[in-house]
Every structure is written in structure tokens, then in C-alpha cells.
Amino acid sequence: MSDLIARARPLCGACPGDFVMSDDPAAELLADGRVYTTGYQMTFLALDGRYPTGPWIADLDRPEVTCFVEHTRIMRAVPALARALDARFTPVASTDDWTVLRASPASP
């Protein structure tokens, strides 16, 4: 895990201040030194209607989010999040358990 996570920022062309999001808080901690959210728990809250997906999708669309690392793919259980990930990110590297996705350039 740590080798691919260590390469995530360069693979995505992340600049200082850019953020790597993930469905796994350990990947966020390794890549950024901080955790954005716990995707596993938040996904179940979103599926139950107890957490809105709009703010989450807005965060995925922020220009400083240049990379997304998937491990469990749990967030894809929420259709709106799956669409947002597919619309914004493209896979650039993977192992058996992890995939690094790079953000597409912003639309003019």
C-alpha cells in the first residue's frame, strides 16, 4: 500500500496545497498528513439518507482535489458519488487492492 500511496501525489501532478482524497482514511493520512472523511461510515449514512451527498460531491469537484485513491470502492455504492468520481477522475495506476485516479482538467 505505502508505495502506491507514496507515488499518488506525483502520479496526479499534485502541487503543494493540493489534496488527495480517498475512500480509506489511512491513504489520506499517508498522502496528506490529514483525514478528510471516513468514507466507509459516511457512505452508509448517505445510503440511509442521513448525510447529504451534495457537499461531498462539491468537495470532490474542488480544484485543489487533484487525486483520489480507491481501496474499498465503498463510495461507489452511492450512485451520485459513483457518477461524480467517474466524471472527474481517471485511473492512472493500480495494484491488486488500490487505484490512483487523477482529476481531469477543469472545464473552461
C-alpha positions, 0 to 999 in steps of 0.5 A: 500500500505505502508505495502506491500511496507514496507515488499518488501525489506525483502520479496526479501532478499534485502541487503543494496545497493540493489534496488527495482524497480517498475512500480509506482514511489511512491513504489520506493520512499517508498522502496528506498528513490529514483525514478528510472523511471516513468514507466507509461510515459516511457512505452508509449514512448517505445510503440511509439518507442521513448525510447529504451527498451534495457537499461531498460531491462539491468537495470532490469537484474542488480544484485543489482535489487533484487525486483520489485513491480507491481501496474499498470502492465503498463510495461507489455504492452511492450512485451520485458519488459513483457518477461524480468520481467517474466524471472527474477522475481517471485511473492512472495506476493500480495494484491488486487492492488500490487505484490512483485516479487523477482529476481531469482538467477543469472545464473552461 
